[in-house]
Amino acid sequence: GTAPSARFMPGVSDILYQGKQHLAVFAGETLPGSTKRTTLNDLWVFEPSSAVWTELFAPTCGEPPVPEEDVSVST
């Protein structure tokens, strides 16, 4: 099956999912970490006894919000 993409700084926790112990991996930054749209917003769970990954939520954050006002600062 498929597995989550390589990433750094994800949230990781052990959880009980569908009655079994799983490892949950949430979000992070894609590698190699370019400056445009590398932030992930996905959630995967790994079930160790079967070595199977399951994606629970899609991997993208979407477009950033549009600013409502412009700000400038001068010194």
Protein Blocks (a to p, Z undefined) as FASTA:
>chain_A
ZZddddehiacddddeehiacdddeeijddehiaehkbccbdcdddfklopacdfbdcbe
bjadddfbdcdddZZ
